[in-house]
């Protein structure tokens, strides 16, 4: 007999995040930094969607993407997901 899988209501309190990642600046331990090439970028916002730390910002008035380096951990997910290779990870 296989054990019943837990529902989200049964997850222990330690597995629930109730504060956003932007409450904890973590950029000071980053070793790689994302740099965007605006000429290659088509502003698809996949980097914004996939960033696990809310470190990518979108300015709707300027229609431009930026990085909140105080929260960027340098994981490189944004660069990996960019379909135009518009984000390069460089050494800090």
Buried (B, 14 or more C-beta within 10 A) or exposed (E): EEEEEEEEEEEEEEEEEEEEBEEEEBBEEBEBBBEBEEEEBEBBEBBBEBBEBEBBEEEEEEEEBEBBBBBBBBBBBBBEBBEEEBBBBEEE
